Amino acid sequence: MNTQAHNFIAVEQWQGKAFLGDWSATCGGVTDVNNPATCAVLGSVGIGNATDIAEAAQQARLAQPAWAARLPLERAAILNKAADLLERNAEELIGWIMRESGSIQPKAAIEIEHGAGFVRHAAAVALEPNGILLPSMEADRSNTAKRVPHGVVGVISPFNFPLVLSIRAIAAALAVGNAVVHKPDPRTAVSGGIIIARIFEDAGLPSGVLQVVPGGADAGEAMCADPNIAMISFTGSAAGGSKVGEVAGRHLKKVQLELGGKNSLIVLDDADLDIAASNAAWGSFLHQGQICMSTGLVLVQKSIAEGLANRIAEKARHLPAGDPSTGRVALGPIISDAQVAKIQSIVDDAVAAGSRLLAGGGHDGRYYQATVLADVKPGMLAFGEEIFGPVACLVSFETDDEAVELANRLDYGLAAGVISGSLARARAVGERLNVGQLHINDQTVNGGPFAPFGGRGRSGNGSRIGGPAIWEEFTQWVWTSEKPQATPYPF
Ligand code: NAD
């Protein structure tokens, strides 16, 4: 990656402001941007309230028709330039993602790499055909259908992969001619918002087409009710998504819900134990387990359960947690004290209910230890709840059928992985799992611009984001019929 360190994200440019066509103060006040590892204040951003959202949505609606009318090649060129800016400023931007979201360097680097990939893929989609010729029921009558943008798309994103989860929706919406009002989580307003506003500002996106307004649930709910916003693209918790679906549904908006996960990694008895342990540790502990695709359950066949558990525990004991900016650590801080308390309560519940704690189980402030729980069983919170912390939960099973049955008991259905020495056996198990993403001989954390990403059950509402789903989600059909001239009807 061609990187250069300079002042692309100059604090004085956005201090106390949001991006409302240009950098402006908001009516909703300001909030500090904090480093969750040190609690240091990194800056402050403008916070949007309902008035700011209404203004942003109106401006976006006014700007959208001219953006949709731009040639696809022009839209693609602007998107590609934005991707260039992400890559060219990678070193500086990775630093921001690390400081603001508690990410270790490799995870922050993945955000830039994948972020640029999402934008470039969206640019390519802008150049795809967007219509079809339909059969006609009458001579001399032509029937066509084309995909048109919804208008203004409201994007709401979470803190954990702030850049990728924001830009994957923003780039897709812009590519096919929508304007965007984007509300990043205020805890990651820079990584999930300011960076994106800056790259599109410098890439030459016309003013007004992208509005970036950091804010809380109140601002998000205002987006769901705003008459100028036609679609909501939400990534976040099932609880938040359910509320968003309710409000947006009341206002008859299209809603895309990309929600939480409790993802099974199934390890069959013919798997290589060292490789399986490494997959389970990566899937469970990467970014402190704060990923929707994190491995939430390690389902392991009984004959190899003890061997796998010991290997994962050994790894967990040697994964250092600390401030990612100060050195080479494997785990950074958990995003908030409230989230640390939630993780602890789920671990305590499991231990009280008979689960064996093989590693970790506690925390030093925001640093939660890599934790391994064996003998997790249905009925424990650790079995069914999304923990969003670095906890590997091991469940043992006897037969392949039982593994499928246990995995399909979960309310969530985002991702799953199956590891086996036999591809055919892994596939046979995997194909029976109720998930939106299946990884054979890999753990559960996988993503990228070309896949239609999404989940079943409590993980979403059947929508997908990325890859072939861009046209499906961010545009709608218009059917047009044409006759050479008007003809009379019977009356
Ligand atoms: P959250 O639902 O609390 O917040 C996510 C975003 O929604 C934030 O911007 C928040 O301000 C906003 N929000 C919250 N309540 C809202 C409401 N009632 N109306 C409108 N907006 C509202 O989620 P979180 O706990 O901060 O984030 C972690 C969750 O996100 C986890 O459950 C995780 O699995 C999920 N997630 C899902 C995906 C995916 O692609 N499926 C990706 C990453 C994270």
Residues whose N, C-alpha, C, O or C-beta is under 5 A from the ligand:
A	BS01	NAD	I156 S157 P158 F159 K183 P184 D185 G215 G216 A217 G220 E221 T235 G236 S237 A238 G240 K243 V244 E258 L259 G260 G261 I291 C292 S459
